[in-house]
């Protein structure tokens, strides 16, 4: 509800009728008959003027004791003075009441009462409008209140006495009103209209129904003076308009007393409602909080007989309150929280108890809690402007709490992912202190995570390699990412493991500060040992190759040569059996020499390979064709190939592979004409070549065996050879970062595939 929606036009209807009547009388100049039922006028004065004045005096006096605001005290003295003097004036001109005053005396008394009240009300309105209530809250308030009303009583008595003794200037003559009376009444009207405007303005700020009715009362009071200003005789039509305006003002003032102040709620006393209605700071903070984007609510705490908080009342809320809670203002203001939110007294958050402590002790508080009734999280600040009351300013934290929960779950998930990963993972801060240490790292080092968190990283490195390791760590701190860095790690028992690391550096959002470094390791100790064993084995193989080429071949050559000489010289002296034995020995020696040569070639694939360079595979195929030209012609073979690429390879070794594959195709052919096709496919990371023939084929059960040393599927009588060629081809292709395999079917030919990696392989030189 907006501020202006509180204006209900039917409340203005009496004022509009009164204005219309006064306007008609002024425009027509109608004086009207004299209508003066004295007892009716006296009764109306007694009820609407005097009685209302006494009620207002009592309420404002008590409100002054509550608030100490001077403008409230003036609001009590003003109606008391005017109501009493007007009642005396009416009493004095009413026949048969024991006191008979002249018209001039009664008019003087009444006019002085009106003028005094208008001045006091104007002063009160100024104090309220300017925010200068003059807070006199002290131990002397009761004394001030008593003196003020004694002074007002003295003013009434002095006015009555002086007027009755004709010691005051005449206000009303038989021929009409005096100029002095007109001036006093005009200024009284000005004061009342100004006061009505200022109280109305304060209503728009505070939305207090008390101020609303009071402003209407002052407006009606000021209209009544128009009738009095233009009255020449008591009892004429205009005079009655003035009186009706006066009585209507009394009704509005009565409604102000009975009104439930918007700023209050529940069983609050009239005096407390008045104290809050005229307190200027309430309007200020309500206006301020109305424009806030945070939720705002003003409450009064309710306690039981023991002074314990059991409930609280909503006194005011802002628009943001409605948006954040879903509760409409008209459904909560003036209601207890147990009515607006049933079951809140059982909420584990203990809203009532928390707010009760704030309201009763004055200690502010800030907290976060979830409302079960509203199903939302709120971040709340609560403080007490005065004892028994509290204000809450809050914001909806539901979305933030949801995001925090998701972040916590993501953090837990990431933590579990790190903790239970198979690979060792460690995190350290810019000060090189360990902040995370997963289970795999515990297994790697033998340390428990709790024993190393917070300790310096260097404790994990062996003494002899610590300096070099810390140099690598410094590079990571500076933001360098490790792809594969070997750093030895020392276990708790003093043994050393070789670990291959990669790392990532985490920066602050501004990218200007290192927050942490995370590294993942792979224990390659066994692999390093295997590599060392392989190196040793290769060295032994190289040594054997040296021995085979120098120490074995020479004696073998001598044996073969001497057997050949023996066969040549004593050929005619030996029988066929002896010559057969010599031939067997020579063939064995030659075969032995071939095996040694092949073994030597196998061992030298790595050690005597040439650096990689661009190799045109079309040239390799042409040279292969030249080498087997005679065999191809003899076999009637047809060998074709597509356009082949240029690869990065060792040309001599690739030529050796091609010669082996094409030679095997020629060797293991069938009786029908041989067809060999060389093809090429461009894969993502490698070039794949294939050699397809229509030869005898092979059983795929032996597809792995044929690439091993000295593994043959046929006897040497069927097909000559040592069974080393494909093993050498495999080792050459692996050096080039590729692979070799076969697809075949017995009797239908074979297709041998091999690949060469686009990134260079083991470029041995």
C-alpha positions, -999 to +999 in steps of 0.1 A: +000+000+000+014+034-010+013+065+012-015+081-007-037+050-007-044+057+030-065+087+020-101+076+018-122+102+003-153+095+024-134+108+055-134+142+038-171+143+030-180+162+062-153+188+055-165+191+019-201+197+030-189+223+055-168+241+029-197+240+004-221+255+031-196+283+040-190+290+004-227+293-003-233+316+026-204+338+016-214+340-020-251+346-013-246+370+017-274+351+034-276+359+071-303+335+080-327+334+109-315+334+145-315+299+158-302+297+193-313+266+213-290+273+242-292+239+258-283+222+225-253+244+220-242+238+256-245+200+252-226+200+220-199+221+235-197+198+265-193+167+244-173+178+213-153+206+228-147+204+265-148+166+269-125+161+239-101+188+252-098+169+285-092+136+268-065+151+245-049+168+275-047+135+294-034+115+265-008+140+255+003+144+291+010+107+295+026+106+261+049+134+272+060+113+302+068+084+277+086+104+251+097+137+267+088+156+235+077+192+240+054+193+209+033+165+225+030+186+257+018+216+237-008+194+219-022+187+254-022+223+267-037+238+236-070+219+236-072+221+274-070+260+273-093+264+242-118+238+253-121+251+288-125+288+277-150+279+250-170+258+275-170+288+300-181+311+272-210+289+262-220+283+298-220+321+304-245+328+276-268+298+283-299+309+304-307+293+337-272+278+343-264+302+372-239+323+353-249+351+330-222+368+310-226+395+284-222+385+248-190+406+246-175+389+276-183+354+264-170+362+229-138+376+244-133+345+265-139+321+236-118+341+211-088+342+235-091+305+240-091+299+202-062+322+197-041+306+225-048+271+212-039+281+176-006+296+187+003+265+209-007+241+181+013+260+156+044+258+178+038+221+182+036+216+145+068+236+139+086+214+164+073+182+147+080+195+112+115+207+119+124+176+139+131+197+170+108+180+195+130+192+224+134+159+241+132+168+278+133+132+290+146+135+326+136+130+361+118+164+361+092+155+334+064+151+359+072+185+374+073+201+340+040+185+331+023+197+364+036+232+361+025+234+324-011+225+332-012+248+363-001+276+340-028+267+316-054+267+344-041+300+356-044+314+320-081+302+319-089+318+353-071+351+344-089+353+311-123+347+326-117+371+354-104+400+332-132+394+307-159+394+333-145+426+348-145+443+314-108+448+317-101+434+282-109+452+249-143+444+236-144+417+209-180+419+200-204+449+200-241+451+194-233+465+160-209+436+151-174+423+155-145+445+163-114+448+141-093+433+170-115+402+170-113+398+133-075+401+133-071+375+161-094+350+144-077+355+110-043+349+126-057+319+145-070+304+112-036+310+096-019+292+125-043+263+124-041+259+086-003+260+088-003+234+116-026+212+096-002+214+066+028+205+088+011+176+105-002+164+071+034+165+058+046+146+087+019+120+081+032+115+046+066+107+061+055+085+090+022+072+077+008+075+112-030+074+114-028+096+145-012+124+126-037+119+097-067+124+119-051+153+138-043+171+105-080+168+095-090+180+129-069+212+126-083+217+091-119+215+104-109+238+133-096+264+109-128+262+088-148+269+119-131+303+123-145+314+089-179+312+104-169+331+135-150+358+116-180+367+095-206+363+123-224+394+135-250+376+156-249+345+176-272+318+162-273+328+126-264+304+098-227+313+094-223+311+132-237+276+131-213+267+103-184+278+126-198+257+155-203+226+133-166+230+121-156+231+158-176+200+167-163+182+136-128+190+147-136+174+180-147+142+162-115+141+142-094+146+174-113+117+190-105+095+161-069+104+165-070+093+201-087+060+192-066+054+161-042+025+159-009+040+150+007+025+119+040+024+136+026+003+165+008-029+168-008-052+193-019-041+228+000-008+229-013+020+251-027+052+236+001+072+252+027+050+236+011+053+202+011+091+205+047+091+216+057+072+185+034+091+162+050+125+170+085+112+173+103+127+142+131+100+138+105+073+131+095+091+099+131+095+089+141+059+092+109+046+076+115+069+046+151+057+045+143+020+048+114+022+023+140+029-005+164+002+006+170-029-016+175-049+016+145-062+035+135-041+065+110-047+094+102-029+126+088-050+155+077-049+191+086-079+213+059-096+234+069-111+267+052-134+292+046-128+329+082-137+336+096-112+311+106-139+286+100-133+249+072-154+235+062-135+204+067-103+184+045-079+164+052-066+129+049-028+131+063-018+097+079-035+067+093-022+034+087-033-002+119-054-002+105-073+027+076-084+006+099-095-023+123-115-001+097-132+021+067-135-001+046-120+027+023-091+018+025-060+040-012-058+047-011-095+059+016-090+085+017-054+098-001-053+132+000-091+135+020-114+157+047-135+140+030-166+153-001-156+133+018-146+102+041-177+103+024-205+122+049-229+138+078-204+140+079-208+177+091-244+171+118-234+145+152-246+157+166-212+146+148-197+176+139-165+159+118-152+188+144-159+214+172-143+193+152-112+186+139-110+222+174-108+235+181-079+211+150-060+220+154-065+258+191-060+261+198-036+233+227-057+221+229-058+182+234-091+164+243-103+130+237-139+119+226-163+091+198-187+095+173-207+075+136-201+079+117-234+078+084-216+072+097-196+043+122-222+031+149-196+026+182-186+040+186-150+054+215-129+064+201-107+092+213-076+112+191-068+142+193-039+166+170-022+191+161+015+188+146+014+223+138-012+248+111-037+238+115-029+201+138-042+174+146-036+137+158-062+113+176-055+081+182-086+060+189-100+026+179-132+009+210-155+011+193-186-004+211-184-037+244-176-021+240-205+003+231-228-026+262-217-045+283-222-013+269-257-009+276-265-045+311-251-041+316-272-009+304-303-027+327-295-057+355-289-032+348-322-014+345-340-048+378-325-059+394-333-025+382-369-028+394-371-064+428-359-053+430-380-021+420-412-038+437-408-071+461-436-081+488-411-090+507-393-062+495-357-059+510-329-038+502-292-034+524-265-019+520-228-012+543-199-024+563-204+009+571-240-002+551-255+026+530-286+019+492-280+019+479-312+004+493-348+003+471-376-011+470-412-002+490-423-032+518-399-020+516-414+014+521-449-002+550-435-023+569-418+006+557-438+037+547-404+054+512-399+068+495-368+054+490-353+089+527-355+096+538-334+066+511-308+061+526-274+069+562-286+067+588-275+042+588-293+008+625-299+009+621-328+035+610-350+006+643-347-014+675-366-009+704-346+004+726-352-027+699-340-052+681-315-030+696-284-046+688-295-081+653-305-070+646-271-054+658-254-086+630-272-104+605-262-077+615-226-081+608-228-118+573-241-110+567-213-084+575-188-112+547-202-132+565-227-154+546-259-161+563-292-159+555-317-186+578-345-175+605-337-150+623-364-131+628-356-094+640-382-069+619-385-037+632-398-004+610-421+015+607-420+053+630-450+056+657-432+036+653-451+004+650-431-029+623-434-056+625-418-090+593-399-098+583-383-131+563-351-124+540-327-142+528-295-125+504-266-127+506-232-110+474-217-096+472-179-097+450-153-080+420-139-100+442-110-110+469-133-123+494-113-103+500-136-074+508-173-071+483-191-048+496-227-050+514-252-071+499-287-077+521-315-090+512-351-100+538-378-100+544-412-115+568-436-098+591-447-125+617-464-103+609-498-117+609-485-152+642-468-147+656-500-133+643-518-164+659-492-186+691-497-168+688-534-172+680-529-209+710-507-213+731-533-197+716-560-219+722-538-250+757-533-239+762-570-235+746-575-269+769-550-284+798-567-268+786-600-281+782-585-316+818-573-314+829-607-303+808-623-330+822-601-357+858-603-347+864-633-326+839-659-339+838-651-376+875-655-382+878-690-368+846-699-386+860-685-418+892-706-414+871-738-408+850-732-439+881-723-460+901-753-449+872-776-455+868-762-489+906-767-496+903-802-482+875-810-506+894-794-535+927-812-529+916-846-518+885-848-539+896-878-559+909-896-528+877-894-508+846-914-513+811-900-517+803-903-480+834-883-470+827-856-496+791-854-483+803-848-448+826-821-460+797-804-479+775-806-447+802-790-427+808-762-452+770-755-455+768-754-417+796-730-414+781-707-441+748-708-424+764-701-391+782-671-406+748-659-420+732-662-386+760-642-370+757-615-397+719-613-391+723-611-353+749-584-358+725-565-380+698-568-354+720-555-326+732-525-346+697-511-354+700-487-325+737-482-323+746-477-359+714-461-371+717-428-390+700-395-380+665-390-394+660-369-425+633-365-452+630-397-472+610-401-504+592-434-501+587-436-539+626-436-542+627-464-516+603-485-536+622-479-568+655-490-552+637-521-538+624-529-573+660-526-587+673-550-561+647-577-569+645-571-606+658-606-615+636-623-590+606-604-601+612-613-637+618-649-628+586-651-607+565-631-633+555-608-605+535-577-608+544-550-582+525-517-581+522-488-556+503-455-552+521-422-548+539-423-515+548-395-491+580-381-478+587-392-443+612-383-416+633-415-413+666-433-416+667-441-453+690-471-451+668-488-424+635-480-442+650-495-474+659-526-454+623-529-441+609-526-477+634-551-490+625-576-463+587-573-470+589-574-508+615-602-506+592-623-483+563-617-508+585-631-536+598-660-515+564-671-501+545-670-534+522-696-549+523-711-583+500-685-598+514-652-609+525-630-579+508-597-573+521-572-548+505-538-540+521-511-519+496-486-504+496-456-480+471-440-456+473-407-438+464-411-402+462-384-375+497-389-359+514-413-383+518-425-419+506-461-424+520-482-452+509-517-464+524-544-486+497-568-498+504-600-517+485-631-530+510-656-516+507-686-494+495-666-464+498-677-428+478-688-398+470-657-377+478-678-346+514-671-355+510-634-363+531-623-333+556-652-334+569-643-369+583-610-356+605-627-330+642-637-334+649-670-352+611-679-354+603-698-386+571-713-398+588-735-425+620-756-427+651-742-444+646-769-471+612-754-480+621-718-477+657-706-471+665-680-445+674-675-408+641-661-394+657-628-383+644-605-411+610-596-396+625-592-361+650-566-376+621-549-394+601-546-362+630-531-343+636-506-371+600-495-372+599-492-333+629-469-336+609-447-359+581-445-333+558-468-352+544-503-352+543-533-375+517-561-378+501-585-403+467-596-415+466-629-433+446-660-443+463-693-453+462-698-490+449-663-498+479-640-492+491-616-465+491-578-459+519-564-438+514-530-423+539-506-407+537-470-395+561-441-391+553-415-365+551-379-377+571-368-347+605-382-349+612-414-330+644-424-313+667-405-336+699-424-327+730-413-346 
